[in-house]
Amino acid sequence: MHIALLNPQGNFDPLDSRWTEHPDFGGQLVYVKEIAVSLAALGHQVDILTRQILDPEWTEFQAPYDSYPEVKGVRIVRIPCGPEQFLPKEHLWQYLGTEWVPNILNFFQKEGSVPEVFSAHYGDGGLSAVLLSQQTNTPITFTGHSLGAQKIDKLLVSNENLSDLDRQHGFSLRISAERVAMNHADRIITSTYQERIQQYGHSAYAGAVDVRATETFEVIPPGVNLEVFSEKEGKLDLVIEERIKAYLQKDILPERRKLPVALASSRLDAKKNLTGLVRAFGMSQTLQSKSNLALVVRGVENPFQNAVSLSSTEQAIMDEITALIEEYSLQGKITAFPLNSQQELAAAYRRLSQRLSVFVLPALYEPFGLAPLEAMSCGLPAVVTRHGGPSESLEEGGRVFAKLVDPEDPAELAGGILSLVESKTLWQRYRDAGRERVLEKYTWQATARGYERVFEAIVVAGHQPGELPIPSWYTDPLEENKPGIKDLQAIYF
């Protein structure tokens, strides 16, 4: 089967460049790449369609074609879309229907065939797939990854601040595109049942999708790259061990350097709740006596001293963390350092597991939670938010595979970490249970087989377009056609 994965924002190249340095280059790209590679391993021809960038600052993404070494059956195809320079995803909307989609159609017309399925990712990929299906009648799937309505919720939006937030984040366009994508998709793919009910059931999507329609949805969990995230020692392990030792020597008091580490690795984003983790650590003298705290801040060599490369919102979070360190006198008990690739993360997980450390995901809400599964696959047990997907992936049939906690309760968060670092027996139990869970259910091979079953079914059934009209602005971007604040207010409030 010829499959095209649509991901206009973010970019792909053989070295996975920029994946740890830019907010558009996160877990979604890992997901799309792994799906592509695993589908190719099943015998399919897979194209990752993304945006071409002709910019001297972004030379990794200028060639029209690329591929992954030693991977057969996957092409990276970069299609022109708007200006040549890099653009954040919020600035791409006006070019998708006027340039990117026509250029994709022209590309496949020259090749003499169209993919049998378009698999769309994020709202911009979803909109593009709908426009492509209008021209080709090709079946489409939509994987939202995250939806705009939930982000609006977290920003505590009101009628008074909606215009400002819309200018910054493009919510009116994003939610309009998401509604079109989910309405016209032949199948919507979610990582958990909870994602289907809670995210797609948001009032902002009323009239676009019915979460009770089981035939519309398919739950397919993402997986762990077992070649990277494994217990087997990698070539970077000793290098990363020395790097961690250097940071411990720099930041941690000498008498504390052999303690276990509570490690958090996530973006500097308010919803990831790293400040809540630092506060919980600061409020528990017992936890402080049993472990150190380590924060992975990607792409920043000395986050506490030199964070000039951070965005203003990221800097604000670091400032709050620094203030908490002062408030609770945590100097000598907390460190922060970069791990800039999946391979470096995996090496850190393996080395830290040798000192009975734990991985911590304290997010206020986590749609799925792949990061703890990756840590668990390397033998590092996890303490994870119970809000969102982890309550589904890490607990089933009375079995619990990680410590699930309320991230907004500092005592419960600290207690979850403490229970593992102070008991080797309990630590070992969760270590074994976590790795077993990954191998049983969360591999990319299993994810790809799930996608394959969906693709086969919708190809046989043929594309069934939805009823929701597509705003004409996406193909004719005149200001009077543009979805705006009034449209957003009408569906959100």
C-alpha positions as CSV (number, residue, x, y, z in Angstrom):
1,M,0.0,0.0,0.0
2,H,1.2,3.5,-0.8
3,I,0.6,5.7,2.3
4,A,1.3,9.5,2.7
5,L,1.7,11.0,6.2
6,L,0.9,14.7,6.2
7,N,2.9,16.8,8.6
8,P,3.4,20.3,7.2
9,Q,4.9,21.9,10.3
10,G,8.0,20.6,12.0
11,N,10.5,18.9,9.8
12,F,12.2,15.6,9.2
13,D,15.7,14.7,8.2
14,P,18.1,11.7,8.7
15,L,19.6,13.3,11.9
16,D,16.3,14.3,13.5
17,S,17.7,17.8,13.6
18,R,16.2,20.4,15.9
19,W,13.9,18.0,17.6
20,T,14.9,19.1,21.0
21,E,15.3,22.8,20.2
22,H,12.0,24.1,18.9
23,P,8.4,23.8,20.2
24,D,7.2,22.7,16.7
25,F,9.7,19.8,16.8
26,G,8.5,17.6,19.6
27,G,6.9,14.3,20.2
28,Q,4.6,14.5,17.2
29,L,7.6,14.2,14.9
30,V,8.9,11.2,16.8
31,Y,5.4,9.7,16.4
32,V,5.2,10.3,12.6
33,K,8.7,9.0,12.0
34,E,8.2,5.8,14.0
35,I,4.9,5.1,12.3
36,A,6.5,5.6,8.9
37,V,9.4,3.3,9.7
38,S,7.3,0.6,11.2
39,L,4.7,0.7,8.4
40,A,7.6,0.4,5.9
41,A,8.8,-2.7,7.8
42,L,5.4,-4.2,7.2
43,G,6.0,-3.8,3.4
44,H,4.3,-0.5,2.7
45,Q,5.6,2.4,0.7
46,V,5.5,5.5,2.9
47,D,5.9,9.1,2.1
48,I,6.3,11.7,4.9
49,L,5.1,14.9,3.3
50,T,6.3,18.1,5.0
51,R,7.3,21.6,4.1
52,Q,10.4,22.6,2.2
53,I,12.6,25.3,3.8
54,L,15.1,27.3,1.8
55,D,16.8,29.2,4.6
56,P,20.5,29.4,5.4
57,E,19.7,29.0,9.0
58,W,17.8,25.7,8.3
59,T,19.8,23.9,5.7
60,E,18.8,20.5,6.9
61,F,15.4,20.9,5.3
62,Q,16.1,22.3,1.8
63,A,16.5,19.2,-0.3
64,P,13.2,18.1,-2.0
65,Y,13.8,14.4,-1.0
66,D,15.5,12.7,1.9
67,S,15.5,9.3,3.6
68,Y,16.6,7.5,6.7
69,P,19.8,5.4,6.5
70,E,19.2,1.7,6.4
71,V,15.4,2.2,6.2
72,K,13.8,1.0,3.0
73,G,10.4,2.2,1.9
74,V,10.3,5.6,3.5
75,R,10.7,8.9,1.6
76,I,10.8,12.3,3.2
77,V,9.2,14.6,0.6
78,R,9.5,18.4,1.1
79,I,6.9,20.4,-0.7
80,P,7.1,24.2,-1.1
81,C,4.6,26.0,1.1
82,G,4.6,29.8,1.4
83,P,7.8,31.8,1.9
84,E,11.1,30.0,1.7
85,Q,12.2,30.7,5.3
86,F,11.2,28.8,8.4
87,L,7.8,29.7,9.8
88,P,6.2,28.6,13.1
89,K,3.2,26.5,12.6
90,E,0.8,29.3,13.6
91,H,1.9,31.2,10.5
92,L,1.3,28.4,7.9
93,W,-2.5,28.3,7.7
94,Q,-2.9,30.7,4.8
95,Y,-0.5,28.7,2.6
96,L,-1.9,25.2,3.1
97,G,-4.8,25.4,0.7
98,T,-3.3,27.9,-1.7
99,E,0.2,26.4,-2.1
100,W,1.0,23.2,-0.2
101,V,-2.0,21.1,-1.2
102,P,-1.8,22.2,-4.9
103,N,1.9,21.5,-4.9
104,I,1.3,18.0,-3.4
105,L,-1.3,17.3,-6.1
106,N,1.1,18.4,-8.8
107,F,3.9,16.3,-7.3
108,F,1.8,13.1,-7.4
109,Q,0.4,13.9,-10.8
110,K,3.9,14.0,-12.2
111,E,4.6,10.7,-10.5
112,G,1.6,9.2,-12.1
113,S,-0.2,7.9,-9.0
114,V,-1.8,9.1,-5.8
115,P,-1.3,7.4,-2.4
116,E,-4.1,5.1,-1.4
117,V,-4.4,6.7,2.0
118,F,-3.6,10.2,3.5
119,S,-2.8,10.0,7.2
120,A,-3.0,13.5,8.7
121,H,-1.3,14.7,11.8
122,Y,-2.3,17.8,13.8
123,G,-4.9,20.3,12.7
124,D,-2.9,21.6,9.7
125,G,-2.2,18.1,8.4
126,G,-5.9,17.3,8.9
127,L,-7.1,20.4,6.9
128,S,-4.7,19.5,4.1
129,A,-5.9,15.9,4.0
130,V,-9.5,17.1,3.6
131,L,-8.6,19.4,0.8
132,L,-6.6,16.6,-0.9
133,S,-9.5,14.2,-0.6
134,Q,-11.8,16.6,-2.3
135,Q,-9.6,16.4,-5.4
136,T,-8.7,12.8,-5.3
137,N,-11.4,11.0,-3.3
138,T,-8.7,9.4,-1.2
139,P,-9.6,8.0,2.2
140,I,-8.1,9.9,5.2
141,T,-7.3,9.4,8.8
142,F,-6.9,12.2,11.4
143,T,-4.6,12.1,14.4
144,G,-4.9,15.3,16.3
145,H,-2.0,14.8,18.8
146,S,-3.4,17.7,20.8
147,L,-6.4,19.9,20.2
148,G,-6.8,23.6,20.4
149,A,-9.8,23.7,22.7
150,Q,-7.8,22.0,25.5
151,K,-5.0,24.6,25.1
152,I,-7.6,27.4,25.3
153,D,-8.9,25.8,28.5
154,K,-5.5,25.8,30.1
155,L,-4.9,29.4,29.3
156,L,-8.0,30.4,31.2
157,V,-9.4,32.3,28.2
158,S,-12.2,34.8,28.6
159,N,-14.0,37.1,26.2
160,E,-11.7,39.9,27.4
161,N,-8.4,38.1,26.5
162,L,-9.5,35.9,23.6
163,S,-8.5,38.4,20.9
164,D,-4.9,38.7,22.3
165,L,-4.5,34.9,22.7
166,D,-6.0,34.3,19.2
167,R,-3.4,36.6,17.7
168,Q,-0.6,34.7,19.5
169,H,-1.8,31.2,18.9
170,G,-4.2,31.3,15.9
171,F,-7.0,29.5,17.8
172,S,-9.8,30.6,15.4
173,L,-8.0,29.0,12.5
174,R,-6.7,26.0,14.4
175,I,-10.1,25.0,15.8
176,S,-11.8,25.7,12.5
177,A,-9.3,23.3,10.8
178,E,-9.7,20.7,13.5
179,R,-13.5,20.7,13.1
180,V,-13.2,20.2,9.4
181,A,-10.6,17.5,9.8
182,M,-12.5,15.4,12.3
183,N,-15.8,15.8,10.4
184,H,-14.4,14.6,7.1
185,A,-12.0,12.0,8.3
186,D,-12.8,8.4,7.5
187,R,-11.3,7.5,10.9
188,I,-10.0,9.5,13.8
189,I,-7.2,7.9,15.6
190,T,-6.6,8.5,19.3
191,S,-4.0,7.2,21.8
192,T,-6.6,6.4,24.5
193,Y,-10.3,6.1,25.0
194,Q,-10.1,9.0,27.4
195,E,-8.7,11.2,24.7
196,R,-11.6,10.4,22.5
197,I,-14.2,11.2,25.1
198,Q,-12.6,14.2,26.9
199,Q,-10.8,16.0,24.0
200,Y,-13.1,15.3,21.1
201,G,-16.1,15.6,23.3
202,H,-15.2,19.3,24.1
203,S,-18.1,21.6,23.4
204,A,-15.9,23.5,20.8
205,Y,-16.3,20.4,18.5
206,A,-20.0,19.9,18.9
207,G,-21.6,19.5,15.5
208,A,-18.3,18.4,14.0
209,V,-17.9,14.9,15.6
210,D,-20.0,12.6,17.8
211,V,-17.8,10.8,20.3
212,R,-20.5,8.2,20.7
213,A,-20.0,7.1,17.1
214,T,-17.6,4.2,17.7
215,E,-17.2,3.5,14.0
216,T,-15.6,7.0,13.7
217,F,-12.8,6.3,16.2
218,E,-9.9,3.9,16.6
219,V,-7.8,3.8,19.7
220,I,-4.2,3.0,18.7
221,P,-1.6,3.7,21.4
222,P,1.8,5.0,20.3
223,G,4.9,2.9,21.0
224,V,8.4,2.9,22.3
225,N,11.5,2.6,20.0
226,L,12.9,-0.5,21.6
227,E,16.2,-0.2,19.6
228,V,16.9,3.1,21.5
229,F,15.0,2.7,24.7
230,S,16.2,-0.6,26.0
231,E,18.1,-2.0,29.0
232,K,21.0,-2.9,26.7
233,E,24.0,-0.6,27.1
234,G,24.5,1.9,24.2
235,K,27.6,3.6,22.9
236,L,26.7,6.8,24.7
237,D,26.2,5.4,28.1
238,L,29.6,6.1,29.5
239,V,29.7,9.6,27.9
240,I,26.3,10.5,29.5
241,E,27.3,9.0,32.8
242,E,30.4,11.3,32.9
243,R,28.2,14.2,31.9
244,I,25.8,13.5,34.8
245,K,28.6,13.1,37.2
246,A,30.0,16.5,36.2
247,Y,26.7,18.2,36.8
248,L,26.3,16.5,40.1
249,Q,29.7,17.7,41.1
250,K,28.9,21.2,40.0
251,D,25.4,21.5,41.6
252,I,25.1,18.8,44.3
253,L,26.7,18.8,47.7
254,P,29.5,16.2,48.0
255,E,27.7,14.1,50.7
256,R,24.6,13.8,48.5
257,R,26.1,12.8,45.2
258,K,25.5,9.1,45.5
259,L,21.8,9.5,46.3
260,P,19.1,8.4,43.8
261,V,17.8,11.0,41.4
262,A,14.2,12.0,40.7
263,L,14.5,12.9,37.0
264,A,12.0,15.0,35.0
265,S,12.4,15.5,31.3
266,S,9.9,17.6,29.5
267,R,9.4,21.0,27.9
268,L,9.4,24.2,29.9
269,D,5.7,24.5,29.6
270,A,3.4,25.5,32.4
271,K,1.2,22.4,31.9
272,K,4.2,20.1,32.4
273,N,4.2,21.4,36.0
274,L,7.9,21.4,36.7
275,T,7.4,24.2,39.2
276,G,4.9,22.0,41.0
277,L,7.6,19.2,41.2
278,V,10.2,21.6,42.6
279,R,7.7,22.8,45.1
280,A,6.8,19.3,46.2
281,F,10.4,18.4,46.6
282,G,11.0,21.6,48.6
283,M,8.1,20.8,50.9
284,S,9.3,17.3,51.8
285,Q,12.4,17.2,54.0
286,T,12.1,13.4,54.0
287,L,12.3,13.2,50.2
288,Q,15.2,15.7,50.2
289,S,17.1,13.3,52.6
290,K,16.6,10.4,50.2
291,S,17.2,11.8,46.7
292,N,18.3,14.7,44.6
293,L,16.1,16.4,41.9
294,A,17.3,16.7,38.3
295,L,15.6,18.6,35.5
296,V,16.4,18.0,31.8
297,V,16.3,21.3,30.0
298,R,17.0,20.5,26.4
299,G,19.5,22.7,24.4
300,V,20.6,24.8,27.4
301,E,24.0,24.0,28.9
302,N,23.6,25.7,32.2
303,P,19.9,26.4,32.7
304,F,20.3,28.1,36.1
305,Q,23.0,30.4,35.0
306,N,22.6,30.9,31.3
307,A,19.1,30.5,29.8
308,V,19.3,33.3,27.2
309,S,18.3,30.9,24.4
310,L,14.9,30.2,26.1
311,S,11.7,31.9,25.0
312,S,10.1,34.4,27.3
313,T,7.6,31.9,28.6
314,E,10.3,29.3,29.2
315,Q,12.4,31.9,30.9
316,A,9.5,32.8,33.2
317,I,9.2,29.1,34.3
318,M,13.0,28.9,34.9
319,D,12.7,32.1,37.0
320,E,9.9,30.6,39.0
321,I,12.0,27.4,39.6
322,T,14.9,29.6,40.7
323,A,12.7,31.4,43.1
324,L,11.5,28.1,44.6
325,I,15.0,26.9,45.0
326,E,15.7,30.1,47.1
327,E,12.4,29.8,49.0
328,Y,13.1,26.2,50.1
329,S,16.9,26.4,50.3
330,L,17.4,23.7,47.7
331,Q,20.9,24.7,46.6
332,G,23.1,21.6,46.6
333,K,20.0,19.3,46.1
334,I,18.9,20.1,42.6
335,T,20.6,20.1,39.2
336,A,19.6,20.8,35.6
337,F,21.3,19.8,32.4
338,P,20.6,19.1,28.7
339,L,20.0,15.7,27.1
340,N,19.6,16.5,23.4
341,S,18.6,13.3,21.7
342,Q,16.6,10.1,22.3
343,Q,19.9,8.2,22.5
344,E,21.2,10.6,25.2
345,L,17.9,10.3,27.1
346,A,18.0,6.5,27.0
347,A,21.6,6.4,28.2
348,A,20.7,8.7,31.1
349,Y,17.8,6.4,32.0
350,R,20.0,3.3,32.0
351,R,22.8,4.9,34.1
352,L,20.5,6.5,36.6
353,S,18.6,3.3,37.1
354,Q,21.8,1.9,38.5
355,R,21.5,4.2,41.5
356,L,17.8,3.3,42.1
357,S,16.6,6.6,40.6
358,V,13.1,7.3,39.2
359,F,11.5,9.1,36.3
360,V,8.9,11.8,37.1
361,L,6.1,13.2,34.9
362,P,4.2,15.7,37.0
363,A,2.1,17.2,34.2
364,L,-1.2,18.7,35.1
365,Y,-2.7,16.8,32.3
366,E,-1.0,14.4,29.8
367,P,-2.9,13.3,26.7
368,F,-1.0,10.0,26.5
369,G,2.4,10.0,28.2
370,L,5.1,8.3,26.0
371,A,8.0,9.7,28.0
372,P,7.5,7.5,31.1
373,L,7.1,4.4,28.9
374,E,10.4,5.2,27.3
375,A,12.1,5.5,30.7
376,M,10.4,2.3,31.9
377,S,11.7,0.5,28.9
378,C,15.2,1.3,30.0
379,G,14.6,0.0,33.5
380,L,13.8,3.3,35.2
381,P,10.5,3.1,37.2
382,A,8.2,6.0,36.9
383,V,6.0,8.4,39.0
384,V,3.4,9.8,36.7
385,T,0.4,12.1,36.7
386,R,-2.9,10.3,37.0
387,H,-4.6,13.0,34.9
388,G,-5.1,11.9,31.3
389,G,-3.8,9.0,29.3
390,P,-1.4,7.5,31.9
391,S,-4.4,6.4,34.0
392,E,-5.3,4.2,31.1
393,S,-1.9,3.1,29.9
394,L,-0.3,2.5,33.3
395,E,-3.2,0.8,35.1
396,E,-5.4,-2.0,33.9
397,G,-7.3,-4.8,35.5
398,G,-6.1,-4.1,39.0
399,R,-2.5,-4.1,37.9
400,V,-0.5,-0.9,38.3
401,F,2.7,-0.3,36.3
402,A,3.9,3.0,37.6
403,K,3.1,5.2,40.7
404,L,0.2,7.3,39.6
405,V,-0.2,10.5,41.6
406,D,-2.2,13.8,41.7
407,P,0.4,16.3,40.5
408,E,-1.5,19.2,42.1
409,D,-1.1,17.6,45.6
410,P,2.6,18.3,46.6
411,A,2.4,15.7,49.4
412,E,1.1,13.0,47.1
413,L,3.6,13.8,44.4
414,A,6.5,13.8,46.9
415,G,5.2,10.7,48.5
416,G,5.1,8.8,45.3
417,I,8.7,9.5,44.6
418,L,9.7,8.8,48.2
419,S,8.0,5.4,48.2
420,L,10.3,4.2,45.4
421,V,13.6,5.8,46.4
422,E,13.4,4.5,50.0
423,S,12.4,0.9,49.2
424,K,14.6,-1.2,46.9
425,T,11.9,-3.9,47.0
426,L,9.2,-1.6,45.7
427,W,11.6,0.1,43.3
428,Q,12.4,-3.3,41.8
429,R,8.7,-4.3,41.6
430,Y,7.8,-1.2,39.6
431,R,10.9,-1.5,37.5
432,D,9.9,-5.0,36.4
433,A,6.2,-4.2,36.0
434,G,7.0,-1.1,33.9
435,R,9.3,-2.9,31.4
436,E,6.8,-5.8,31.1
437,R,4.0,-3.3,30.3
438,V,6.0,-1.7,27.5
439,L,6.9,-5.0,25.9
440,E,3.3,-6.3,26.2
441,K,1.5,-3.4,24.7
442,Y,3.5,-0.3,23.7
443,T,5.7,-0.9,20.7
444,W,5.8,0.9,17.4
445,Q,5.3,-2.4,15.6
446,A,2.0,-2.8,17.4
447,T,1.0,0.8,16.6
448,A,1.8,0.3,12.9
449,R,-0.3,-2.9,12.8
450,G,-3.2,-0.9,14.2
451,Y,-2.8,1.8,11.6
452,E,-2.5,-0.9,8.9
453,R,-5.8,-2.4,9.9
454,V,-7.5,1.0,9.8
455,F,-6.0,1.8,6.4
456,E,-7.1,-1.5,4.9
457,A,-10.7,-1.0,6.2
458,I,-11.1,2.6,4.9
459,V,-9.6,1.8,1.5
460,V,-12.1,-1.0,1.0
461,A,-15.0,1.2,2.2
462,G,-13.9,4.2,0.1
463,H,-13.8,7.8,1.2
464,Q,-17.0,9.1,2.9
465,P,-16.8,13.0,3.0
466,G,-18.3,14.8,6.0
467,E,-21.1,17.4,5.9
468,L,-19.3,20.4,7.5
469,P,-18.5,23.1,5.0
470,I,-14.8,24.0,4.6
471,P,-14.3,27.8,5.1
472,S,-13.4,29.3,1.7
473,W,-10.5,31.3,3.3
474,Y,-8.3,28.3,3.2
475,T,-8.3,28.2,-0.6
476,D,-9.1,31.9,-1.1
477,P,-7.5,33.8,1.8
478,L,-9.5,37.1,1.6
479,E,-10.0,38.8,4.9
480,E,-13.8,38.7,4.7
481,N,-13.6,34.9,4.4
482,K,-11.4,34.3,7.4
483,P,-12.6,32.4,10.5
484,G,-12.3,34.9,13.3
485,I,-13.1,35.8,16.9
486,K,-16.9,35.8,16.4
487,D,-16.7,32.3,15.0
488,L,-14.5,31.1,17.8
489,Q,-16.7,32.7,20.5
490,A,-19.7,31.1,19.0
491,I,-18.3,27.6,19.3
492,Y,-16.2,27.9,22.4
493,F,-18.3,29.9,24.8
